[in-house]
Amino acid sequence: MICRVCDATDLEPVIDLGNQPWGNHFLKKEEVGKEAFYPLRVVYCKGCSTTQLDYTIKKEIMFGNHTYLSGVTRSLDEHFRKMAEEVDDRFFKNLSEKSVLDIGSNDGTQLKHFQHLGYEVLGVESAATPAKMANDAGVPTATAFFNLDFVKQLNRKFDVVNAAGVFFHLEELHSVADGIRESLKENGVFMVQFLYMKSIVENGAFDQIYHEHLLYYTLKTIETLLGRHGLELFDAYLAPIHGGSVIGYIAHRGKQKSSDRLHAMRKAEAEEKTNDIETYRAFSRRIQSMKDENVAYLRQAKQAGKRVFGFGAPVKGNTLLNYYGIGPDLVECLTEKNELRRGLYSPGMHIPIVIEKDIVEQPDIYYVLAWNFKKEILANNQELIKKGVEFYFPVNPKEL
């Protein structure tokens, strides 16, 4: 393969999570056992240091119709509110007319906050169900894949282009980057949010590696990409959402001065050898140790006669379950708030999903797959904790 970012051909495998199903394809009963499996491997580009998957499931399969909804989690909704207010306060508060384009806008949760601030909004969402939900809620949304051709047909420019949790999904990476440049006004701001590979490694959050996440950026590698398309990162910081995400501010090249905190983050990457291949080799060894520890814990719980439920059914949870080989013999069911997953089964391990409000008898242990919302989960379940229900976090970064 060639590097998705720089087109180099010298890439080395660094993390191999085996053959896994597409993690967001939660199964109907009649589909159980019939799902396809694909390689889930991370390779390292020796040309630009980008870590990336070496196998691509077509975007039409992964993003044509999925069951993820942004609005289900309160802390994510609150995060989106803060992001809208932040970019508005910094750059556009005094504009009487202002506009925003949201790439991968899902059910419109982010754009509702921009609407509240007086923006003309447009969402672009490839999945039909959340796009319909957004339109029904009064958030104008195009059901389409965002790329340069879409932008040419749209023939509009925006003050803000937003991409929250989608910029590392892109099969048509360079077409999308060109589309962002062409849809951004001369003094506009592209606000991007992406999982930070430095945090993934530090937290041991290997479950954030799955087929939808084609790229795993650091500042160095995303700046390499942006530079190819006339765009420039001028500010960035690390936010706790999703276990450590970078909020980056990007403009047309030469339009903004780089911030001190961006310089500090670049320096930290260099000093801590974030972009060195040995960092990823060591991470791979750590993943195996985590597997041994987690499987041993669940087997001991089983031997002690304890009932274990999975808390949440996020896509990343399926990476963990499949790599660890955890099925319904160890985790009885996965509990979910999202009604779109009612009656479905996890891909690969075939653990049944139960809607949280329907649970009659609580387990002894919740094995928390949605670990990135640790604070919210613990705050919402104090009564269960007081009654002795244990909440076990298989990924447990201290800052959460």
C-alpha positions as CSV (number, residue, x, y, z in Angstrom):
1,M,0.0,0.0,0.0
2,I,1.0,3.7,-0.2
3,C,0.7,6.0,2.8
4,R,-2.7,7.7,3.0
5,V,-1.0,11.0,3.9
6,C,2.3,11.3,2.0
7,D,2.1,8.6,-0.6
8,A,5.3,6.9,0.6
9,T,5.6,3.1,0.2
10,D,7.8,2.1,3.1
11,L,5.3,1.1,5.8
12,E,5.9,-1.3,8.7
13,P,3.2,-3.3,10.6
14,V,3.3,-2.3,14.3
15,I,-0.1,-3.4,15.8
16,D,-2.0,-6.5,14.7
17,L,-5.5,-7.0,16.3
18,G,-6.3,-10.0,14.1
19,N,-9.3,-10.4,11.8
20,Q,-12.3,-8.6,13.2
21,P,-15.9,-7.8,12.0
22,W,-16.8,-4.2,11.2
23,G,-17.4,-3.0,14.8
24,N,-20.5,-0.8,14.0
25,H,-22.4,-3.6,12.3
26,F,-24.6,-4.6,15.3
27,L,-26.4,-7.8,14.2
28,K,-30.0,-8.8,13.9
29,K,-30.7,-12.3,15.2
30,E,-30.8,-13.8,11.7
31,E,-27.4,-12.2,10.9
32,V,-25.5,-13.7,13.8
33,G,-22.6,-15.8,12.6
34,K,-22.9,-14.5,9.0
35,E,-20.9,-11.3,9.4
36,A,-17.7,-10.7,7.4
37,F,-14.3,-10.4,9.1
38,Y,-11.4,-8.1,7.9
39,P,-7.8,-7.5,8.9
40,L,-7.4,-4.9,11.7
41,R,-3.7,-3.9,11.5
42,V,-1.9,-0.6,12.1
43,V,1.1,0.2,10.0
44,Y,3.7,3.0,10.5
45,C,4.8,5.1,7.6
46,K,8.6,5.6,7.7
47,G,8.2,8.6,5.4
48,C,5.9,10.9,7.5
49,S,5.4,8.8,10.7
50,T,1.6,8.5,10.2
51,T,0.0,5.4,11.8
52,Q,-2.9,4.0,9.8
53,L,-4.8,0.9,8.9
54,D,-3.6,-1.1,6.0
55,Y,-7.0,-2.4,5.0
56,T,-10.1,-0.3,4.1
57,I,-13.7,-1.4,4.3
58,K,-15.5,0.7,1.7
59,K,-17.1,3.8,3.1
60,E,-20.5,2.8,1.6
61,I,-20.5,-0.2,3.9
62,M,-19.4,1.6,7.1
63,F,-21.1,4.9,6.8
64,G,-24.1,4.3,4.6
65,N,-26.3,3.3,7.5
66,H,-25.1,3.0,11.1
67,T,-26.7,3.2,14.5
68,Y,-24.4,5.7,16.3
69,L,-26.2,8.8,17.6
70,S,-24.3,11.9,19.0
71,G,-27.2,13.1,21.1
72,V,-27.5,10.0,23.3
73,T,-24.6,11.0,25.7
74,R,-25.1,14.2,27.8
75,S,-21.4,14.9,28.2
76,L,-20.9,14.8,24.5
77,D,-23.8,17.2,23.9
78,E,-22.2,19.5,26.5
79,H,-18.8,19.2,24.8
80,F,-20.4,20.2,21.5
81,R,-22.1,23.2,23.1
82,K,-18.7,24.4,24.5
83,M,-17.0,23.9,21.1
84,A,-19.6,26.0,19.3
85,E,-19.4,28.8,21.9
86,E,-15.6,28.7,21.8
87,V,-15.1,29.2,18.1
88,D,-17.9,31.8,18.0
89,D,-16.4,33.8,20.9
90,R,-12.9,33.7,19.5
91,F,-13.6,34.6,15.9
92,F,-17.2,35.4,14.9
93,K,-19.2,36.8,17.8
94,N,-19.6,40.2,16.2
95,L,-20.7,39.1,12.8
96,S,-24.3,39.7,12.0
97,E,-24.4,36.9,9.5
98,K,-22.4,33.8,9.9
99,S,-22.5,30.2,8.7
100,V,-21.2,26.8,9.6
101,L,-20.8,23.5,7.6
102,D,-20.6,20.4,9.7
103,I,-19.0,17.3,8.1
104,G,-20.3,14.0,9.5
105,S,-23.1,15.9,11.3
106,N,-24.9,12.8,12.5
107,D,-28.2,13.7,14.2
108,G,-27.5,17.5,14.3
109,T,-26.5,17.7,17.9
110,Q,-23.5,20.0,17.2
111,L,-25.4,22.2,14.8
112,K,-28.2,22.8,17.2
113,H,-25.7,24.7,19.4
114,F,-24.6,26.8,16.4
115,Q,-28.2,27.6,15.5
116,H,-28.7,28.9,19.1
117,L,-25.7,31.3,18.4
118,G,-27.4,32.6,15.3
119,Y,-25.5,30.7,12.6
120,E,-27.0,29.5,9.3
121,V,-26.2,25.8,9.4
122,L,-25.7,22.9,7.0
123,G,-24.9,19.4,8.0
124,V,-23.5,16.7,5.7
125,E,-24.2,13.1,6.9
126,S,-23.8,9.9,4.9
127,A,-26.1,7.8,7.1
128,A,-29.8,8.1,6.2
129,T,-31.3,7.5,9.7
130,P,-29.4,10.2,11.7
131,A,-29.6,12.6,8.7
132,K,-33.4,12.2,8.8
133,M,-33.5,12.8,12.5
134,A,-31.6,16.0,12.1
135,N,-33.8,17.3,9.3
136,D,-36.9,16.4,11.3
137,A,-35.4,18.4,14.2
138,G,-35.0,21.5,12.0
139,V,-31.3,21.1,11.3
140,P,-30.8,21.3,7.5
141,T,-28.7,18.2,6.5
142,A,-27.6,16.7,3.2
143,T,-27.4,13.0,3.0
144,A,-24.1,12.6,1.2
145,F,-20.4,11.9,1.4
146,F,-18.4,15.1,1.8
147,N,-15.7,15.5,-0.8
148,L,-14.5,18.0,-3.4
149,D,-17.2,17.1,-5.9
150,F,-19.9,17.8,-3.2
151,V,-18.4,21.2,-2.5
152,K,-18.3,22.1,-6.2
153,Q,-22.0,21.2,-6.5
154,L,-22.8,23.1,-3.3
155,N,-21.0,26.3,-4.5
156,R,-21.0,28.0,-1.1
157,K,-18.4,29.1,1.4
158,F,-18.7,29.1,5.2
159,D,-17.2,31.0,8.1
160,V,-16.8,27.8,10.1
161,V,-16.2,24.3,8.8
162,N,-16.5,21.7,11.6
163,A,-15.4,18.1,11.7
164,A,-15.8,16.4,15.1
165,G,-14.6,12.9,15.2
166,V,-14.7,12.3,11.5
167,F,-11.4,13.5,10.0
168,F,-9.7,10.2,10.7
169,H,-12.4,8.2,9.0
170,L,-11.8,9.4,5.5
171,E,-11.3,7.0,2.6
172,E,-11.2,10.0,0.2
173,L,-8.8,11.9,2.4
174,H,-7.3,14.3,-0.1
175,S,-10.5,15.0,-1.8
176,V,-12.1,15.9,1.5
177,A,-9.2,18.1,2.5
178,D,-9.5,19.9,-0.9
179,G,-13.2,20.3,-0.2
180,I,-12.6,21.9,3.1
181,R,-10.2,24.4,1.6
182,E,-12.7,25.3,-1.1
183,S,-15.7,25.6,1.2
184,L,-13.8,27.8,3.8
185,K,-14.1,31.6,3.5
186,E,-10.8,33.5,3.2
187,N,-10.8,34.3,6.9
188,G,-12.7,31.2,7.9
189,V,-11.8,28.7,10.5
190,F,-11.8,24.9,10.2
191,M,-12.3,23.4,13.6
192,V,-11.3,19.7,13.7
193,Q,-11.5,17.2,16.5
194,F,-9.5,14.0,16.3
195,L,-8.4,11.1,18.5
196,Y,-4.8,11.9,19.5
197,M,-2.5,8.9,19.0
198,K,-0.2,10.2,21.8
199,S,-3.1,9.9,24.2
200,I,-4.2,6.5,22.8
201,V,-0.8,5.1,23.5
202,E,-0.5,6.7,27.0
203,N,-3.9,5.5,28.0
204,G,-3.6,2.0,26.6
205,A,-6.7,2.8,24.6
206,F,-6.1,0.3,21.8
207,D,-9.9,-0.2,21.5
208,Q,-10.0,3.1,19.7
209,I,-8.4,1.3,16.8
210,Y,-11.2,0.0,14.5
211,H,-12.1,-0.1,10.9
212,E,-13.8,3.3,10.8
213,H,-10.7,4.9,12.1
214,L,-8.3,4.7,9.1
215,L,-5.8,7.2,10.5
216,Y,-4.3,7.9,14.0
217,Y,-3.0,11.4,14.0
218,T,-0.4,13.3,15.9
219,L,0.3,17.0,15.4
220,K,3.2,16.2,13.2
221,T,1.2,13.9,10.9
222,I,-1.9,16.0,10.6
223,E,0.2,19.0,9.8
224,T,1.9,17.0,7.0
225,L,-1.5,16.3,5.6
226,L,-2.8,19.9,5.9
227,G,0.3,21.3,4.3
228,R,-0.4,19.4,1.1
229,H,-3.7,21.2,0.7
230,G,-2.9,24.8,1.5
231,L,-4.2,24.6,5.1
232,E,-2.4,25.4,8.3
233,L,-2.9,24.4,12.0
234,F,-2.5,27.5,14.1
235,D,-3.8,26.4,17.5
236,A,-4.5,23.2,19.3
237,Y,-5.2,21.8,22.7
238,L,-6.0,18.4,24.3
239,A,-9.6,17.9,25.5
240,P,-10.7,15.0,27.7
241,I,-13.6,13.9,25.4
242,H,-13.3,10.3,24.1
243,G,-10.3,9.7,26.3
244,G,-8.1,12.4,24.8
245,S,-8.9,14.3,21.7
246,V,-7.1,17.2,20.0
247,I,-9.2,20.3,19.3
248,G,-7.4,22.0,16.4
249,Y,-8.0,25.3,14.7
250,I,-7.0,25.5,11.0
251,A,-7.0,28.3,8.5
252,H,-5.8,29.0,5.0
253,R,-2.0,29.1,5.0
254,G,-0.5,32.3,6.4
255,K,-3.8,33.7,7.7
256,Q,-3.2,33.1,11.4
257,K,-0.3,33.1,13.8
258,S,0.6,29.9,15.6
259,S,-0.2,29.8,19.3
260,D,2.2,29.2,22.2
261,R,0.3,26.1,23.3
262,L,0.6,24.6,19.8
263,H,4.3,25.1,20.0
264,A,4.4,23.5,23.4
265,M,2.5,20.4,22.2
266,R,4.8,20.1,19.2
267,K,7.8,20.2,21.6
268,A,6.3,17.5,23.9
269,E,5.8,15.2,20.9
270,A,9.4,15.5,20.0
271,E,10.7,15.1,23.5
272,E,8.6,12.1,24.2
273,K,9.3,10.4,20.9
274,T,5.6,10.2,20.0
275,N,6.4,9.8,16.3
276,D,9.1,7.1,16.7
277,I,8.3,3.6,15.5
278,E,9.6,2.0,18.7
279,T,6.9,3.8,20.7
280,Y,4.3,1.8,18.7
281,R,6.2,-1.5,19.0
282,A,6.2,-1.0,22.8
283,F,2.4,-0.2,22.7
284,S,1.8,-3.5,20.9
285,R,3.5,-5.4,23.7
286,R,1.4,-3.5,26.3
287,I,-1.8,-4.5,24.5
288,Q,-1.0,-8.1,25.0
289,S,-0.4,-7.6,28.7
290,M,-3.8,-5.8,29.1
291,K,-5.5,-8.8,27.4
292,D,-4.0,-11.2,29.8
293,E,-5.1,-9.1,32.8
294,N,-8.6,-8.5,31.6
295,V,-9.4,-12.1,30.6
296,A,-8.0,-13.4,34.0
297,Y,-10.3,-10.9,35.9
298,L,-13.4,-12.0,34.0
299,R,-12.7,-15.7,34.4
300,Q,-12.2,-15.2,38.2
301,A,-15.5,-13.4,38.4
302,K,-17.2,-16.2,36.5
303,Q,-15.6,-18.8,38.8
304,A,-16.9,-16.8,41.8
305,G,-20.4,-17.1,40.4
306,K,-20.7,-13.3,39.7
307,R,-22.9,-12.0,36.9
308,V,-21.1,-9.5,34.5
309,F,-22.9,-7.1,32.1
310,G,-21.1,-4.9,29.7
311,F,-21.9,-1.2,30.2
312,G,-22.4,0.5,26.8
313,A,-22.1,-1.0,23.3
314,P,-19.7,1.5,21.7
315,V,-17.9,0.5,18.5
316,K,-14.6,0.5,20.2
317,G,-15.9,-2.0,22.7
318,N,-16.2,-4.5,19.8
319,T,-12.4,-4.2,19.1
320,L,-11.7,-5.0,22.7
321,L,-14.2,-7.9,23.0
322,N,-13.1,-9.5,19.8
323,Y,-9.4,-9.1,20.5
324,Y,-9.8,-10.4,24.0
325,G,-12.2,-13.2,22.9
326,I,-14.8,-12.1,25.4
327,G,-18.3,-13.6,24.6
328,P,-21.6,-14.2,26.4
329,D,-19.9,-16.9,28.5
330,L,-18.0,-14.1,30.4
331,V,-20.2,-11.0,29.7
332,E,-23.9,-11.8,29.7
333,C,-25.2,-8.8,27.8
334,L,-24.3,-5.3,26.8
335,T,-26.6,-2.5,28.2
336,E,-27.4,0.5,26.0
337,K,-29.5,3.7,26.0
338,N,-29.7,3.9,22.2
339,E,-33.0,2.4,21.1
340,L,-31.6,1.8,17.6
341,R,-29.6,-1.1,19.1
342,R,-32.6,-2.8,20.8
343,G,-32.6,-6.5,20.2
344,L,-29.3,-6.6,18.3
345,Y,-26.1,-8.5,19.0
346,S,-22.4,-7.4,19.1
347,P,-20.5,-8.4,15.9
348,G,-18.1,-11.2,16.3
349,M,-18.7,-12.1,19.9
350,H,-22.6,-12.1,19.6
351,I,-23.3,-10.7,23.0
352,P,-27.0,-9.6,23.2
353,I,-27.8,-5.9,23.7
354,V,-30.3,-4.9,26.4
355,I,-31.8,-1.4,26.7
356,E,-30.7,0.0,30.1
357,K,-34.2,1.0,31.3
358,D,-35.4,-2.6,30.7
359,I,-33.0,-4.2,33.2
360,V,-34.9,-5.8,36.1
361,E,-32.1,-7.5,38.0
362,Q,-28.7,-5.8,38.2
363,P,-25.4,-7.7,37.8
364,D,-22.6,-7.9,40.3
365,I,-20.2,-6.2,37.9
366,Y,-20.5,-3.8,35.0
367,Y,-17.6,-4.2,32.6
368,V,-17.5,-0.6,31.3
369,L,-16.8,-0.5,27.5
370,A,-17.9,3.2,27.3
371,W,-15.0,4.0,29.6
372,N,-14.4,7.4,28.0
373,F,-17.5,8.7,29.8
374,K,-16.3,7.5,33.2
375,K,-17.3,10.6,35.2
376,E,-20.8,10.6,33.8
377,I,-21.3,6.9,34.3
378,L,-20.1,7.0,37.9
379,A,-22.1,10.1,38.7
380,N,-25.3,8.5,37.3
381,N,-24.9,5.2,39.1
382,Q,-24.1,6.1,42.7
383,E,-27.1,4.2,44.0
384,L,-25.9,1.0,42.4
385,I,-22.4,1.5,43.6
386,K,-23.7,2.0,47.2
387,K,-25.5,-1.3,46.8
388,G,-22.3,-3.1,45.9
389,V,-22.4,-3.2,42.1
390,E,-18.8,-2.9,40.8
391,F,-18.0,-0.8,37.8
392,Y,-14.8,-2.2,36.2
393,F,-13.0,-0.1,33.6
394,P,-10.9,-2.2,31.2
395,V,-9.3,1.0,30.0
396,N,-8.8,3.4,32.9
397,P,-6.8,6.5,32.2
398,K,-6.3,8.6,35.4
399,E,-7.4,11.9,33.9
400,L,-10.9,10.6,33.4
